[in-house]
Each structure stands twice: as C-alpha cells, then as structure tokens.
Amino acid sequence: MIQRDIRNLSREERREMINQQPLTRVGQRPEFFRGTLFSYVDIWRHRELLGRLVGREVTARYKDSSLGIVWSLFRPLVLLLIYYFIIGQVLGTARSVPDFAVFVFIGITMWTLYSEILSRGTVSIMDNAGLVKKVYLPREVFPLSAVGSALVNLGIQSIVLIGGIALFSHFTWSPTVLLAPLAILTILVFASALAMLLAAVNVYMRDTQHFVEIYVAVFFWVSPIVYPFTYVKKALGNSWLVEAYLANPVTISIIGAQKALWSAGSGATGQLAQIWPPDMELRLLFWLIVSVLFFWFAQRVFSRLQGNFAQEI
C-alpha cells in the first residue's frame, strides 16, 4: 500500500490525519488500585488552579448582573414561597407539619447542593473543552470546581436558613444538631462521586446530561422535601418499601438535616412529634462510608476514561 507523502498534504489534511491517530500514553499506566494515590497527589498539586476554576465558575454565572451572587438566593426563596402557599396552604400540608416553611427550606437547601453539583458537574468537561484539548492537568478539577461553586451557594443559603430558624422557628439545642454536618458531608461526597462519574460518561455519551436533567426533576418529588417522612411511613406502613425508599444517601441526608435543624418535628416545641427512621446516626455513617468508597471508584473510572477526552471532544 502506497502512503501519501505528508509534505504534499494541506494543513487541514494534516490536522485531520493527526486527529485520527490514537493517543499513546507515555510511561506506565497507573494500576486501578495503586493509581489512587498518584491521582490524588496530582489533584492536590493543582489545588490553586482548582480554586481559580471555582472563582471563575461563580463570577461567570453572575457576570453583568446587578445583584451578582445574591441571585443564588432568589431561586430557592421563590421555590419556598411556591411550595409554602401551594402545598402548605392550598393543599393544607402546613396544618399537619409545624414550621412548614423552615422544614421546606431545609430540604430545598440540601437538594440545591446535590442537584447543582450533579447538573453542573456532568457538563463540566464539555464546558471546558478548550482547556481539556490544549493543557495538561488532572481533568478531575473540572467536576470538582462545580462542587466548590455549589459549596459557595450552600454557604449563602445556610446563612439565610439559620436566620430563618432563629427568627421564625422555636429552635432548641440538642445533640441531634450534630446530624446536620454529617448529613451535609454525606450528600456532598456522594454527589461529587456521581458527578465525576457522569462527567466522564457524558464525554462519550452526550445524552447523559439530558438524562440527568430528567432525573433531577423526578427525584425532587421522590425525596422528602415538601412532605415529611411521616407521610411516607403512614402510606407504606411497615412494609419493605419503607426501607427501599430509604436505601439511598440523598434521602437519608435530607431527613438527617431535617431531624437536626427542624425542632418542631422532634416534639421539643410542644408540637406533635414526627416519625423518623430508626438509628439515623448509624444510617448516615453507613451511607457516608458507602459514598467515600463510591468516590474512590468514580475517580478510578474517571482516570481510566480521561485518556481519550481530547479526541472525543
């Protein structure tokens, strides 16, 4: 077979020929298990870049807007008003759920953290295609930058949430409050792992990001955000369906945050106590461990798939 002399090719033809050639890894590929430390050290070395990506993510979202980052509060507050009046007042849920506004805002805050990491993390590689193709860096920093941006918004929403609890709720201190950071950490680790995995898959299957949009819309109503777990327990009774409903870290984390910060639901304020899943502390610890293991697995899969990102993009 006679090959064409590359010198006779145009610039476009040369570029096309190069793009069709498979990438060759220089050096030995880290093993699936032993490569973990190598990857984490590489990410740590690029922590300054990660910080800049987070800053760019936050500033770009509110660029040229007069209110800036304050907009991160508007959407959850608007959702709170809608759910409070439609579900709480019109449908009457607020009559059986004390401090309904506080209850809903706790759920919305947790869900916003999860959905934002998942939605923005899934498209993070494609949104940074220029950097992926031109510069060497650990590609994990892109989905992790979505995590950092979501944490900034969580901080702002948490200030409003704490203020609302102090002003409009009869909050009482108890050791149960310690469930809140555990719940946040669990949903944070799980969302980061899932976002990293989906970000890699989305490079090869672009429909992934659209499936994520549908999943986020549907799973919102499956999670106990605008209705308490008490309703689920009464509807399903003592059947195995209750445990099936609780068999995911997102639901457990949301319920854990509600139990920690929603004093009216514990009966401490004189209101009728709500029903909570038993052994919440153990459930959260279990799902935190599972989420950490899932994060390790997601990062290793991401590391395996990222070799051809530049070509696929």
VEXDREN-2710 file (C-alpha; in Angstrom, 1 decimal):
% VEXDREN-2710
k/r/px/py/pz
1/MET/0.0/0.0/0.0
2/ILE/1.5/3.3/-1.1
3/GLN/1.1/6.0/1.6
4/ARG/0.7/9.7/0.6
5/ASP/3.7/11.9/1.3
6/ILE/2.7/14.1/4.3
7/ARG/4.5/17.0/2.7
8/ASN/2.0/17.1/-0.1
9/LEU/-0.9/17.4/2.3
10/SER/-2.6/20.7/3.1
11/ARG/-2.7/21.9/6.7
12/GLU/-6.3/20.8/7.2
13/GLU/-5.5/17.3/5.8
14/ARG/-2.5/17.0/8.2
15/ARG/-4.7/18.1/11.2
16/GLU/-7.3/15.5/10.2
17/MET/-4.7/12.8/9.9
18/ILE/-3.3/13.6/13.3
19/ASN/-6.7/13.6/14.9
20/GLN/-7.4/10.1/13.5
21/GLN/-4.3/8.7/15.2
22/PRO/-4.8/7.0/18.6
23/LEU/-3.2/8.7/21.6
24/THR/-0.2/6.9/23.1
25/ARG/0.3/7.1/26.8
26/VAL/3.9/7.9/27.8
27/GLY/5.0/5.9/30.7
28/GLN/3.3/3.1/32.5
29/ARG/-0.4/3.4/33.2
30/PRO/-1.1/3.5/37.0
31/GLU/-2.9/0.4/38.2
32/PHE/-6.6/0.6/39.1
33/PHE/-5.9/0.3/42.8
34/ARG/-2.4/1.7/43.2
35/GLY/-3.0/4.7/40.9
36/THR/-5.3/6.3/43.5
37/LEU/-2.5/8.0/45.5
38/PHE/-0.9/9.2/42.3
39/SER/-4.2/10.8/41.1
40/TYR/-4.9/12.5/44.5
41/VAL/-1.4/13.9/44.7
42/ASP/-1.8/15.3/41.2
43/ILE/-5.1/17.0/42.1
44/TRP/-3.5/18.4/45.2
45/ARG/-0.7/19.9/43.2
46/HIS/-3.2/21.7/41.1
47/ARG/-5.3/23.0/44.0
48/GLU/-4.5/26.6/43.1
49/LEU/-5.9/26.0/39.6
50/LEU/-9.0/24.4/41.2
51/GLY/-9.5/27.5/43.3
52/ARG/-9.3/29.7/40.3
53/LEU/-11.8/27.5/38.4
54/VAL/-14.2/27.8/41.3
55/GLY/-13.8/31.5/41.3
56/ARG/-14.4/31.7/37.6
57/GLU/-17.4/29.4/37.9
58/VAL/-19.0/31.7/40.5
59/THR/-18.2/35.0/38.8
60/ALA/-19.1/33.9/35.3
61/ARG/-22.6/32.7/36.4
62/TYR/-23.5/36.2/37.7
63/LYS/-21.4/38.3/35.3
64/ASP/-23.0/41.6/34.3
65/SER/-25.9/41.1/36.7
66/SER/-26.7/44.0/39.1
67/LEU/-27.3/41.7/42.1
68/GLY/-24.4/39.3/41.5
69/ILE/-24.2/36.3/43.8
70/VAL/-27.4/37.4/45.6
71/TRP/-29.2/35.6/42.7
72/SER/-28.2/32.3/44.3
73/LEU/-30.8/33.0/47.0
74/PHE/-33.7/34.0/44.7
75/ARG/-34.4/30.6/43.2
76/PRO/-34.6/28.7/46.5
77/LEU/-36.6/31.5/48.1
78/VAL/-39.1/31.6/45.1
79/LEU/-39.4/27.8/45.3
80/LEU/-40.0/28.1/49.1
81/LEU/-42.8/30.6/48.5
82/ILE/-44.4/28.5/45.8
83/TYR/-44.3/25.3/47.9
84/TYR/-45.4/27.1/51.0
85/PHE/-48.5/28.6/49.5
86/ILE/-49.5/25.8/47.1
87/ILE/-48.6/22.7/49.0
88/GLY/-48.6/24.2/52.5
89/GLN/-51.7/26.4/52.4
90/VAL/-53.8/25.4/49.5
91/LEU/-53.3/21.6/49.9
92/GLY/-53.2/22.0/53.7
93/THR/-49.9/20.3/54.4
94/ALA/-48.8/23.2/56.7
95/ARG/-51.7/22.3/59.1
96/SER/-50.1/19.0/60.0
97/VAL/-46.5/20.0/59.6
98/PRO/-45.4/22.6/62.1
99/ASP/-43.0/25.3/61.0
100/PHE/-43.6/24.2/57.4
101/ALA/-41.6/27.0/55.8
102/VAL/-38.5/26.1/57.8
103/PHE/-39.0/22.4/57.1
104/VAL/-39.2/23.0/53.3
105/PHE/-36.3/25.4/53.2
106/ILE/-34.0/22.8/54.9
107/GLY/-35.0/20.3/52.2
108/ILE/-34.5/22.8/49.4
109/THR/-31.1/23.8/50.7
110/MET/-29.9/20.2/50.8
111/TRP/-31.4/19.4/47.4
112/THR/-29.9/22.5/45.8
113/LEU/-26.5/21.4/46.9
114/TYR/-27.0/17.9/45.4
115/SER/-28.7/18.9/42.2
116/GLU/-26.2/21.8/41.4
117/ILE/-23.2/19.5/41.9
118/LEU/-24.8/16.8/39.7
119/SER/-26.1/19.1/36.9
120/ARG/-23.0/21.3/36.6
121/GLY/-20.5/18.6/37.2
122/THR/-21.9/16.4/34.5
123/VAL/-21.3/19.0/31.8
124/SER/-18.1/20.3/33.3
125/ILE/-15.7/18.5/30.9
126/MET/-17.6/19.6/27.8
127/ASP/-17.9/23.2/29.1
128/ASN/-14.1/23.3/29.5
129/ALA/-13.3/21.6/26.2
130/GLY/-10.7/24.2/25.2
131/LEU/-8.6/23.6/28.3
132/VAL/-9.0/19.8/28.0
133/LYS/-7.7/19.8/24.5
134/LYS/-4.8/22.2/25.0
135/VAL/-3.4/22.0/28.5
136/TYR/-2.3/19.1/30.7
137/LEU/-4.0/19.0/34.0
138/PRO/-5.9/16.4/36.1
139/ARG/-9.4/16.6/34.5
140/GLU/-10.9/15.8/37.9
141/VAL/-10.6/19.5/38.7
142/PHE/-13.5/20.4/36.4
143/PRO/-16.2/18.4/38.1
144/LEU/-14.6/19.4/41.5
145/SER/-14.9/23.0/40.5
146/ALA/-18.7/22.5/40.3
147/VAL/-18.5/21.1/43.8
148/GLY/-16.7/24.2/45.0
149/SER/-19.2/26.5/43.3
150/ALA/-22.1/24.7/44.9
151/LEU/-20.4/25.0/48.3
152/VAL/-20.3/28.8/47.9
153/ASN/-24.0/28.8/47.3
154/LEU/-24.6/26.5/50.2
155/GLY/-22.8/28.9/52.5
156/ILE/-25.0/31.8/51.4
157/GLN/-28.2/29.8/51.7
158/SER/-27.2/28.4/55.1
159/ILE/-26.9/31.9/56.5
160/VAL/-30.5/32.6/55.4
161/LEU/-31.6/29.3/56.7
162/ILE/-30.0/29.8/60.1
163/GLY/-31.5/33.3/60.2
164/GLY/-34.9/31.9/59.4
165/ILE/-34.7/29.3/62.0
166/ALA/-33.7/31.9/64.6
167/LEU/-36.5/34.3/63.7
168/PHE/-39.4/32.1/62.7
169/SER/-38.9/28.8/64.5
170/HIS/-38.7/27.7/68.1
171/PHE/-35.3/26.1/67.8
172/THR/-34.0/24.1/70.8
173/TRP/-30.5/22.8/71.1
174/SER/-29.9/19.1/71.4
175/PRO/-27.2/16.6/70.4
176/THR/-29.3/15.8/67.3
177/VAL/-28.0/19.0/65.8
178/LEU/-24.7/17.2/65.1
179/LEU/-26.5/15.2/62.5
180/ALA/-26.5/18.3/60.2
181/PRO/-22.8/18.4/59.3
182/LEU/-22.8/14.6/58.9
183/ALA/-25.8/14.8/56.5
184/ILE/-24.1/17.6/54.5
185/LEU/-20.9/15.7/54.3
186/THR/-22.7/12.5/53.1
187/ILE/-24.6/14.2/50.4
188/LEU/-21.6/16.2/49.3
189/VAL/-19.3/13.2/48.9
190/PHE/-22.0/11.1/47.1
191/ALA/-22.9/14.0/44.7
192/SER/-19.2/14.6/44.0
193/ALA/-18.6/11.0/43.1
194/LEU/-21.7/10.7/40.9
195/ALA/-20.9/14.0/39.2
196/MET/-17.3/12.8/38.4
197/LEU/-18.6/9.5/37.0
198/LEU/-21.3/11.2/34.9
199/ALA/-18.9/13.9/33.6
200/ALA/-16.6/11.1/32.1
201/VAL/-19.6/9.2/30.7
202/ASN/-21.0/12.4/29.2
203/VAL/-17.9/12.9/27.0
204/TYR/-18.7/9.6/25.3
205/MET/-22.5/9.7/25.5
206/ARG/-23.8/13.3/25.2
207/ASP/-27.3/12.2/26.1
208/THR/-26.2/11.7/29.7
209/GLN/-26.6/15.4/30.6
210/HIS/-30.3/15.3/29.4
211/PHE/-31.0/12.1/31.4
212/VAL/-29.5/13.9/34.4
213/GLU/-32.0/16.8/33.9
214/ILE/-34.9/14.4/33.9
215/TYR/-33.5/12.6/36.9
216/VAL/-33.2/15.8/38.9
217/ALA/-36.7/16.9/38.1
218/VAL/-38.2/13.5/39.1
219/PHE/-36.1/12.7/42.1
220/PHE/-37.0/16.0/43.7
221/TRP/-40.6/14.8/44.3
222/VAL/-39.4/11.3/45.4
223/SER/-37.3/12.9/48.1
224/PRO/-38.9/14.1/51.4
225/ILE/-38.5/17.8/50.7
226/VAL/-42.1/19.2/50.5
227/TYR/-43.6/16.4/52.6
228/PRO/-42.1/14.8/55.8
229/PHE/-41.1/11.2/56.1
230/THR/-44.1/10.7/58.4
231/TYR/-46.3/10.7/55.3
232/VAL/-44.2/8.0/53.6
233/LYS/-44.3/5.9/56.8
234/LYS/-48.1/6.2/57.1
235/ALA/-48.6/5.4/53.4
236/LEU/-46.3/2.4/53.2
237/GLY/-46.7/1.1/56.8
238/ASN/-44.2/-1.4/58.0
239/SER/-43.5/-3.0/54.6
240/TRP/-40.2/-3.4/53.0
241/LEU/-41.0/-0.5/50.7
242/VAL/-40.1/1.9/53.5
243/GLU/-36.5/0.5/53.6
244/ALA/-36.4/0.6/49.8
245/TYR/-37.4/4.3/50.0
246/LEU/-34.6/5.0/52.5
247/ALA/-32.0/3.0/50.5
248/ASN/-30.1/5.9/49.1
249/PRO/-27.8/8.6/50.7
250/VAL/-29.7/11.5/49.3
251/THR/-33.0/10.7/51.1
252/ILE/-31.1/9.8/54.3
253/SER/-29.1/13.0/54.2
254/ILE/-32.2/15.2/53.7
255/ILE/-34.0/13.5/56.5
256/GLY/-30.9/13.8/58.7
257/ALA/-30.7/17.5/58.1
258/GLN/-34.4/17.9/58.9
259/LYS/-34.1/16.0/62.1
260/ALA/-31.1/18.1/63.2
261/LEU/-32.5/21.6/62.4
262/TRP/-36.3/21.2/62.5
263/SER/-37.0/21.3/66.2
264/ALA/-40.8/21.4/65.7
265/GLY/-40.6/18.0/64.1
266/SER/-39.0/16.5/67.2
267/GLY/-41.8/17.5/69.5
268/ALA/-39.4/19.7/71.5
269/THR/-41.6/22.7/71.0
270/GLY/-44.8/21.1/72.2
271/GLN/-45.9/20.1/68.6
272/LEU/-46.8/16.6/67.7
273/ALA/-43.5/14.8/67.0
274/GLN/-42.9/13.5/63.5
275/ILE/-41.9/9.9/62.6
276/TRP/-38.2/9.4/61.9
277/PRO/-36.4/6.4/60.6
278/PRO/-34.7/4.5/63.5
279/ASP/-30.9/4.7/64.0
280/MET/-30.4/7.8/61.9
281/GLU/-26.8/8.2/63.2
282/LEU/-25.9/4.7/62.0
283/ARG/-27.7/5.1/58.7
284/LEU/-25.8/8.4/58.0
285/LEU/-22.5/6.8/58.9
286/PHE/-23.2/3.8/56.8
287/TRP/-24.0/5.9/53.7
288/LEU/-21.0/8.2/54.3
289/ILE/-18.7/5.2/54.2
290/VAL/-20.5/3.9/51.1
291/SER/-20.2/7.4/49.5
292/VAL/-16.5/7.5/50.2
293/LEU/-16.0/4.1/48.6
294/PHE/-18.1/5.2/45.6
295/PHE/-16.0/8.4/45.3
296/TRP/-12.9/6.2/45.1
297/PHE/-14.5/4.0/42.4
298/ALA/-15.8/7.0/40.4
299/GLN/-12.3/8.6/40.4
300/ARG/-10.6/5.4/39.2
301/VAL/-13.2/5.0/36.4
302/PHE/-12.7/8.7/35.5
303/SER/-9.0/8.3/35.4
304/ARG/-9.3/5.3/33.0
305/LEU/-11.7/7.2/30.7
306/GLN/-9.9/10.6/30.6
307/GLY/-7.1/9.4/28.3
308/ASN/-9.3/9.9/25.2
309/PHE/-11.2/13.0/26.3
310/ALA/-9.4/15.3/23.9
311/GLN/-10.2/13.1/20.9
312/GLU/-13.8/12.5/21.9
313/ILE/-14.5/16.2/22.4
END
